Amino acid sequence: MLRPHPGPTEAQITADALRLPPAAAVKLASKLLARVEQEGDRDAKAAFRATLLRRRQEMRSGKVKGMTVEQCRRALERQAAKRR
């Protein structure tokens, strides 16, 4: 009975990649980075959405109180003045 070939190991793939000509290595690296960034983007979007939903619920329940842009500006100016 034939068994399926397990495929190359990570070490073998790395060794092959390190033997690539510079232009091909750059192309491969770009593709790998794009894949990692897409995964990170999905995670970041999910975390941001969860934060927005939580903050909306906190506002609706009265747990936190919003402020106007002017109130926010004054609060930031006070904080900056304390640091000087």
C-alpha positions, 0 to 999 in steps of 0.5 A: 500500500502506498503512503502519501508523501508528507511534504517538505519540512519547514527547514527544507522550505527555509533552505530552499527559500534562502537559495533563491536569487534576490529578486525572487526572495523579495517577491516571496517575502512580499507574499508572505508579509501580505498573508501575515498582514491580512491575518492581523487586519482581520484580528484587528478589525474584530477587536475594534468592532468588539470595542465599539460594541462594548463602548456603545453599550456602556453609553446606552446603559449610562455606565459612561457619559459622553462629552462634546468636542469642546469638553474633550479639547479642554480636558486634553489641554488641562492634561497637557498643561499638567505635563509641562 
